[in-house]
Amino acid sequence: MAAFIIRRVVWTIPVILLVILMIFVMMRQIEGNPFQKTNRPVPPQVQENLERKFNLDKPPWMQYLLYVKGVFTLDLGPSLYATDRDVMDIIKEHFPRSVKLGVLAFLWAIVFGIPAGIIAALRPNTMFDYFLMFFSSLGFALPSFFVATLFIYYFSVQWQVVPVQGWPLGFWELDSRVILPSLALGLFPMAYFARLTRGTMLETMQQDYVRTARAKGLRWRSIVARHVFRNSLIPVVTATAPLFGLIITGTFVIEIIFSIPGIGRYFINSVSNRDYAVVMGITVLTSVVIILANLVVDLTYGFLDPRTRTSRT
Amino acid sequence: MAVNPREATALQPQPAAPPLPETAGEPVRQSNLWRDAYRRYLRNRGAVAAGILFVVIVLYCFLIPGFWFVPGIWTTIFDIDYNDANFAEVHLPPSLEHPFGTDQFGRDLFTRVAKGGQISILIGFAATIAILVIGIAYGSISGFVGGRLDNGMMRFLDALYGLPYLPFAIIALAIIGTVNFWTMVIALTIASWFTAARIVRGQVITLKQNDYVRAAHAVGARWYRVLMRHLLPNTLGVLIIAIFLELPSVILGEAFLSFIGLGISPPDPSWGSLASEARDAYRTYPLDLWIPCLFIAALVLCSNFIADGLRDALDPRTRET
């Protein structure tokens, strides 16, 4: 187990380096890039100072290494648009809000999605099962911007249950304003978890060890809890890794619709403002978050299912 | 990359299927995989209904506003241009001439939604095909050559998996500079070709161990013949399914980008941009938002059902319980 953990953790480092390299190369390809020289006459001293400030006087590989160093020391340099601020300050201010949104969305998914899937699997082909499958199909197909708009209109404007907009800024601060955005974002993972849990539960219930347990005369309830549920959990845990990417994509749209001052909305604004330092910083940050999430999921997977420790690196 | 749970389960090892009941007394009939698959597909009522609805939506999107050199039904009968503003007819309620009403510039929504769907579907199919072509090339090389190269190529894919879909597509769009049909296709392809590559590689590696592949090697078949004749045709079934799994995520991706305002530029519509325009006036004109969104949802649902039906039809062993 220790060897597995070490191998897996060590492997993450070159992956992060490669991803940073790719983002670095991509960002350098963008036309109208402030890092490129223009025809506009700039006093040579200013040009030189600017180049020194953004490390442009150094060869590209050196710039890359300096950027990597910046990532690991959490210093991503100044923003190009809001010149008095550092990229890291902006991330520190906005990222926790997005994390809160994402975590709450995940909570909806886990708290409602997984139990719904279990109940549906225990009573297949009943009304509840059909209802749930129908509902989860909708969760997949309806775009989140549509659901979010309907939520705002009906819950906030029409029935005035919750305020239209706003977001409690403190990380631990929660009030009624967080319900709609997190629910709109959590609908997809909820449908995903419900369906996946149902599928794997039904599959596990056909395994020989479940039949053996039933033949031994164990109570159905304890079979479900000890044999079926625990073994069905593994695919559900693996499925959370790609979900992180989706949640991050979802926050972009949800933050815009609900005017949440999170990292996704800042990213979109930075794209319009051509603030490449921020765009790059946020992209690297989200990539690293996804890579680390994958790492955690893989480790959990190895913990839950010892067979995977040797085959996966 | 929107992940589909069906995809997740499809990638997991499936339990061995129980032996099929043999129908005694029936004469042995010649059959082939595709005819069998066709029959099995027709037996799945949900998949057939989804297929019909899918075709109806596609026909609506292409025939009503017209495409390429084909004149559109609606645009010809009522002499409408889907991009022409007409301020005398702003926000008309549904009528015979404008079954979906008109928008804030007096443009007919019936043809606009159809044209938007056409653009969304074309982007979806073009990106999906590009994804599959890249996936086949990358996956088959990686799986076929194996060894160090395979390891390296898969590690590279692992790294790409770390890139978040939307920022990646947005950066790709920024690199290309202008936003039009093809740049959308390229951006969406760049951001989501990894899954197809993985599927093809897995399939090639599984197939490589089959006896007929070893037999082909034994009688002296060259590597390209083995690959072209034995390996890739056998991945065809999985790839057809992959088209319908990829399509909804690409269409949703396009809708997201257009919704944020980074997609197809006006006045050309797409379902995402139509929804985005309609959102501000939802209170007074809810229909304008519902229609494009329901079309997106219908297309995504149909694709999912078709993919399900195809999987059951092409590979009965993977049938879901």
Interface residues (C-beta under 8 A of the other chain):
Chain A: P14 V15 I16 L18 V19 M22 I23 M26 M27 Q29 I30 E31 G32 S137 L138 F140 A141 L142 P143 F145 F146 T149 Y153 V157 Y192 R195 L196 G199 T200 L202 E203 Q206 Q207 P235 T238 A239 P242 L243 G245 L246 I248 T249 F252 V253 I256 I257 F267 I268 V271 V279 I282 T283 T286 S287 V288 I290 I291 N294
Chain B: M1 A2 V3 N4 P5 A8 T9 Q12 P15 R155 F156 D158 A159 L160 Y161 G162 L163 P164 Y165 L166 P167 F168 I170 I171 A172 A174 I175 G177 P248 L252 A255 F256 F259 I260 L262 G272 A275 S276 R279 Y282 R283 P286 L289 C293 I296 A297 A298 V300 L301 N304 E320 T321
